[in-house]
Structures are given as C-alpha cells and as structure tokens.
Amino acid sequence: MPLFQLLLLAIIQGITEFLPISSSGHLILLPGLTGMQDQGQVIDVAVHVGTLGAVVLYFWDDVREALGGIPRLLRGKTDTPGARMAFLLIIATIPGVLFGLFLAITGIDDKLRSVAVIGWTMLIFGVVLFIADRRGDSGRAAKDWTLRDALVLGLWQAVALIPGTSRSGICITGALFGGFDRQAAAKISMLMSIPMILASAAYLSGEVIATADARAAIDGTIAAFFSFLSALLALVLMMRLLKSVSFTPYVIYRVLLGAFLLWWAYA
C-alpha cells in the first residue's frame, strides 16, 4: 500500500477514534469518496492497536489500577477501586461484543457500510450529543460511576457499531445524560474503549494472522505507529479543551458532514 495512504489512514483513525466524530465512518468514507483501495483488515487492526496504545499511555494510572484489581476480581471481590473499575469495564463491554457478533453472524454489518447510513448517523447522533451537552452534566465525576451506569453506557456503546455513530461520541452522550461532567464523560468513554478495541482486534486477528505477509506486517507497523501519535495528540488536545470548550464544535462538524453525505447519497 502506498506510504501516503498508510499515513492518511493512520492519522484519520488516530484523530477520529477519540473525538466524537466516528473513526469507522471516516475510514469507510475514505475509499468510497476518493477511489483509493480498501485498506483491508491488517491495516484496520494495526491502526486500532495504535490508538489502543495511546489511550493506555494517557490514562496509565487508571489502567494500572484496573490491572492491579484483576486478581481480586478473579476471586469474586470488587472491594478495591481497581477491582471495581475492572469489573465495570467488563460489564460495559458485554453489550457491544454481543451486538457485534449478531451483526457479523447475520451479515448486517456489511449492509450498514454505506454513505447514506453514515450520513444519517452523523446527523442524528450529532444532534443527540448537542442535547446531552446542554441538558446533561450535573457534576458527577468519573469515580462516581456505578454498575447501572456501566450497563447503560454499554448499551450506548453497542449502538456505535452502526458506522458513523462514533463510539466515543455515543458513550460521551450517554455519560452526559447520566449527569457526568464533560471531562468525566470523556474519560469514561476512553477507558471503555480499551476492552472494546481489544475485543475487536481479537475478533479480526485470526484472519489477519492467516493472511498477513512480510509486506503487510511492515505496512501495519507503520500504520500503528502514526495512528498512536495522532491519537495521543487528539486525546491531549480534547481533554485540555474540554476544560473551557463544549462539544458544540464537534456537533457542527457532524451535522455539516452528515448533511453533505446525505446530499451525496441521494442527489
């Protein structure tokens, strides 16, 4: 694959994975609107591994705490912050995994990869994010999330398997409706991405390992590295901006892009 396309895919994935504007939607649109070749599963897995590395590094203290709590969780105890966090992250991941398997088994996932679907989800869930941002926040912090929150946000996250919805966007929306402040909503969304990306990568890894060659491995390494850098930059900027800026700029982008895609699809 040409180096330019690898860099473009990596940067798009890295930036859009954590911003509430849909990484999968942009990756689907790139070949559809530009005529570039489809990147294939090797690159898909690679860029997701890159973004996974970025979120783990940025939230390392929380990740380390959750990892440290796994031994107690395996003994059936959630009496430490780490064990509780690990438990809630697992619970929040289950709906997405089940819904993802349903879409894959039925073949519906392929039918959803269209410009029209992405246009509608960009537009609709952009408006929903705007409403949540205006009406949600009642000051709850990330440490306040409960088992009920994990279940509800897990269901929101499952909806993100529809291209164009945005995994981070829909989780942030759900957290805002749950009363979390903007930074807490974003943090919870990012932490929820870790097991979800791991589950997605594990699902795709079998075919990737079976079909990958030396060239594909090199391409994947390049894509993962630049995806990591762009994702880390996007995370740092977004978390800092949320101290003083609402989600409105992302909403405007989603609405404009959604309207353009619907015009493109139906014109």
VOGUFI-383357 format. One record per residue (C-alpha): residue number from 0; x, y, z negated. Coordinates in Angstrom, 1 decimal. Layout:
VOGUFI-383357
- NUM:X:Y:Z
...
end
This chain:
VOGUFI-383357
- 0:0.0:0.0:0.0
- 1:1.4:3.5:0.8
- 2:3.0:5.2:-2.1
- 3:0.8:8.3:-1.6
- 4:-2.4:6.2:-2.0
- 5:-1.0:4.5:-5.1
- 6:-0.2:7.8:-6.8
- 7:-3.6:9.2:-5.8
- 8:-5.4:6.2:-7.2
- 9:-3.3:6.2:-10.4
- 10:-3.9:9.9:-11.0
- 11:-7.6:9.8:-10.3
- 12:-8.0:6.8:-12.6
- 13:-5.9:8.3:-15.4
- 14:-7.7:11.6:-15.4
- 15:-11.2:10.3:-15.0
- 16:-11.1:7.3:-17.3
- 17:-11.4:9.5:-20.4
- 18:-13.0:12.6:-19.0
- 19:-16.9:12.2:-18.9
- 20:-17.0:12.2:-15.1
- 21:-16.7:8.5:-14.2
- 22:-13.4:6.8:-13.1
- 23:-15.2:3.9:-11.4
- 24:-17.3:6.3:-9.4
- 25:-14.3:8.2:-8.2
- 26:-12.3:5.0:-7.3
- 27:-15.3:3.7:-5.3
- 28:-15.8:7.1:-3.5
- 29:-12.1:7.4:-2.5
- 30:-12.0:4.8:0.2
- 31:-15.7:5.4:1.1
- 32:-15.2:9.1:1.8
- 33:-11.6:9.1:3.1
- 34:-11.4:5.9:5.1
- 35:-8.5:4.6:3.0
- 36:-8.2:0.9:2.5
- 37:-9.8:-0.6:-0.7
- 38:-7.2:-0.9:-3.4
- 39:-8.1:-4.4:-4.5
- 40:-8.2:-6.0:-7.9
- 41:-4.5:-5.9:-8.6
- 42:-4.4:-2.1:-8.5
- 43:-7.7:-1.9:-10.4
- 44:-6.2:-4.0:-13.2
- 45:-2.9:-2.1:-13.1
- 46:-4.5:1.4:-13.4
- 47:-6.7:0.2:-16.3
- 48:-3.7:-1.2:-18.1
- 49:-2.0:2.2:-17.7
- 50:-5.0:4.1:-19.2
- 51:-5.2:1.5:-22.0
- 52:-1.5:2.3:-22.9
- 53:-2.3:6.0:-23.0
- 54:-5.3:5.7:-25.4
- 55:-3.4:3.2:-27.7
- 56:-0.4:5.6:-27.9
- 57:-2.6:8.7:-28.5
- 58:-4.7:7.0:-31.2
- 59:-1.9:4.8:-32.5
- 60:-2.6:5.4:-36.2
- 61:-6.2:4.3:-35.8
- 62:-5.2:1.4:-33.6
- 63:-2.6:0.2:-36.1
- 64:-5.1:0.5:-38.9
- 65:-7.7:-1.6:-36.9
- 66:-5.0:-4.2:-36.0
- 67:-4.0:-4.4:-39.7
- 68:-7.6:-5.1:-40.7
- 69:-8.0:-8.1:-38.3
- 70:-6.6:-10.7:-40.8
- 71:-9.2:-9.6:-43.4
- 72:-11.9:-9.6:-40.8
- 73:-11.0:-13.2:-39.8
- 74:-11.6:-14.1:-43.5
- 75:-15.0:-12.6:-43.2
- 76:-14.2:-9.4:-45.1
- 77:-14.8:-5.8:-44.0
- 78:-13.8:-4.1:-47.3
- 79:-10.9:-2.1:-45.9
- 80:-11.1:0.8:-43.3
- 81:-9.1:-1.2:-40.8
- 82:-11.2:-4.4:-41.1
- 83:-14.4:-2.3:-40.8
- 84:-13.1:-0.4:-37.8
- 85:-12.1:-3.7:-36.0
- 86:-15.5:-5.2:-36.8
- 87:-17.4:-2.2:-35.5
- 88:-15.3:-2.0:-32.3
- 89:-16.0:-5.7:-31.6
- 90:-19.7:-5.2:-32.2
- 91:-19.8:-2.2:-29.9
- 92:-18.1:-4.2:-27.1
- 93:-20.5:-7.1:-27.0
- 94:-23.4:-5.5:-25.1
- 95:-21.1:-4.3:-22.4
- 96:-19.5:-7.7:-22.0
- 97:-22.8:-9.5:-21.8
- 98:-24.3:-6.9:-19.3
- 99:-21.1:-7.1:-17.2
- 100:-21.4:-10.9:-17.0
- 101:-25.0:-10.6:-16.0
- 102:-24.2:-8.1:-13.2
- 103:-21.3:-10.3:-11.9
- 104:-23.3:-13.5:-12.0
- 105:-26.3:-12.1:-10.2
- 106:-24.2:-10.1:-7.7
- 107:-26.0:-6.9:-8.6
- 108:-22.7:-5.2:-9.4
- 109:-21.7:-5.2:-5.7
- 110:-25.1:-3.7:-4.7
- 111:-24.5:-0.8:-7.1
- 112:-21.3:0.3:-5.4
- 113:-22.9:2.9:-3.2
- 114:-22.6:6.6:-2.7
- 115:-26.4:7.1:-3.4
- 116:-26.2:5.2:-6.7
- 117:-23.1:7.2:-7.8
- 118:-24.8:10.5:-6.8
- 119:-27.9:9.7:-8.9
- 120:-25.9:8.6:-11.9
- 121:-23.6:11.5:-11.7
- 122:-26.5:13.9:-11.7
- 123:-28.8:12.3:-14.2
- 124:-26.3:11.4:-16.8
- 125:-24.6:14.8:-16.4
- 126:-27.9:16.4:-17.4
- 127:-28.3:14.0:-20.3
- 128:-24.8:14.9:-21.5
- 129:-25.7:18.5:-21.4
- 130:-28.9:17.9:-23.5
- 131:-26.9:15.9:-26.0
- 132:-24.2:18.5:-26.3
- 133:-26.8:21.2:-27.0
- 134:-29.1:19.2:-29.4
- 135:-26.9:16.5:-30.9
- 136:-23.9:17.5:-33.2
- 137:-24.9:17.6:-36.8
- 138:-21.3:17.5:-38.1
- 139:-20.7:13.7:-38.6
- 140:-17.1:12.7:-38.5
- 141:-15.6:9.6:-36.8
- 142:-15.1:7.8:-40.1
- 143:-18.9:8.1:-40.7
- 144:-19.9:5.6:-38.0
- 145:-21.9:2.6:-39.2
- 146:-23.0:-0.8:-37.9
- 147:-26.1:0.7:-36.5
- 148:-24.0:3.3:-34.6
- 149:-21.8:0.6:-33.2
- 150:-24.8:-1.3:-31.9
- 151:-26.4:1.7:-30.4
- 152:-23.2:3.0:-28.8
- 153:-22.5:-0.5:-27.5
- 154:-25.8:-0.4:-25.6
- 155:-25.0:3.1:-24.3
- 156:-21.6:1.8:-23.2
- 157:-23.2:-1.1:-21.3
- 158:-25.1:1.3:-19.1
- 159:-21.7:2.7:-18.0
- 160:-21.3:-0.5:-15.9
- 161:-23.5:1.2:-13.3
- 162:-21.0:3.2:-11.2
- 163:-21.0:6.9:-11.6
- 164:-22.3:6.8:-15.2
- 165:-18.9:7.3:-16.9
- 166:-18.0:5.0:-19.8
- 167:-16.6:7.9:-21.8
- 168:-19.4:10.2:-20.8
- 169:-22.2:7.9:-21.9
- 170:-20.5:7.0:-25.2
- 171:-19.9:10.6:-26.0
- 172:-23.5:11.3:-25.1
- 173:-24.8:8.6:-27.4
- 174:-22.5:9.7:-30.2
- 175:-23.6:13.3:-29.9
- 176:-27.3:12.2:-30.1
- 177:-26.2:10.3:-33.2
- 178:-25.1:13.5:-34.8
- 179:-21.3:13.3:-34.4
- 180:-19.4:16.4:-33.7
- 181:-17.6:16.8:-30.3
- 182:-14.2:15.6:-31.3
- 183:-15.6:12.7:-33.3
- 184:-17.8:11.7:-30.4
- 185:-14.8:11.8:-28.0
- 186:-12.6:9.8:-30.5
- 187:-15.1:7.1:-31.0
- 188:-15.6:6.8:-27.2
- 189:-11.8:6.5:-26.6
- 190:-11.4:3.8:-29.3
- 191:-14.3:1.9:-27.9
- 192:-12.5:1.9:-24.5
- 193:-9.7:-0.3:-25.9
- 194:-11.6:-3.6:-26.3
- 195:-13.7:-2.8:-23.2
- 196:-10.7:-2.3:-21.0
- 197:-9.1:-5.5:-22.4
- 198:-12.3:-7.4:-21.7
- 199:-12.4:-6.1:-18.1
- 200:-8.7:-6.8:-17.5
- 201:-9.1:-10.3:-18.9
- 202:-12.0:-11.0:-16.6
- 203:-10.1:-9.9:-13.5
- 204:-6.7:-11.3:-14.5
- 205:-7.4:-14.8:-13.3
- 206:-7.8:-13.9:-9.6
- 207:-5.0:-11.3:-9.9
- 208:-2.5:-13.8:-11.1
- 209:-3.6:-16.3:-8.4
- 210:-3.3:-13.9:-5.5
- 211:-0.6:-11.4:-6.6
- 212:2.9:-11.4:-4.9
- 213:6.1:-9.5:-5.4
- 214:4.9:-6.5:-3.4
- 215:1.6:-6.4:-5.3
- 216:3.5:-6.6:-8.6
- 217:5.6:-3.6:-7.6
- 218:2.6:-1.6:-6.5
- 219:0.8:-2.5:-9.7
- 220:3.7:-1.4:-11.8
- 221:3.9:2.0:-10.0
- 222:0.2:2.5:-10.3
- 223:0.1:1.6:-14.0
- 224:3.0:4.0:-14.9
- 225:1.4:7.0:-13.2
- 226:-2.0:6.1:-14.5
- 227:-0.6:6.1:-18.0
- 228:1.0:9.5:-17.6
- 229:-2.1:11.1:-16.1
- 230:-4.4:9.5:-18.7
- 231:-2.2:10.7:-21.6
- 232:-2.2:14.2:-20.2
- 233:-6.0:14.2:-19.7
- 234:-6.5:12.9:-23.3
- 235:-4.3:15.6:-24.8
- 236:-6.0:18.4:-22.9
- 237:-9.5:17.2:-23.5
- 238:-9.1:16.7:-27.3
- 239:-7.5:20.1:-27.6
- 240:-10.1:21.9:-25.5
- 241:-13.0:20.3:-27.5
- 242:-12.0:22.5:-30.4
- 243:-13.2:25.5:-28.6
- 244:-15.0:24.4:-25.4
- 245:-18.2:22.4:-24.9
- 246:-18.8:19.7:-22.4
- 247:-20.6:22.1:-20.1
- 248:-17.7:22.4:-17.5
- 249:-17.8:18.6:-17.1
- 250:-21.6:18.7:-16.7
- 251:-21.3:21.4:-14.0
- 252:-18.8:19.2:-12.1
- 253:-21.0:16.2:-12.4
- 254:-24.1:18.0:-11.2
- 255:-22.4:19.6:-8.2
- 256:-20.7:16.3:-7.2
- 257:-23.9:14.4:-7.7
- 258:-25.8:16.8:-5.5
- 259:-23.2:16.6:-2.8
- 260:-23.1:12.8:-2.8
- 261:-26.9:12.6:-2.6
- 262:-26.8:15.0:0.4
- 263:-24.0:12.9:1.9
- 264:-26.0:9.7:1.3
- 265:-29.4:10.8:2.7
- 266:-28.5:13.5:5.2
end
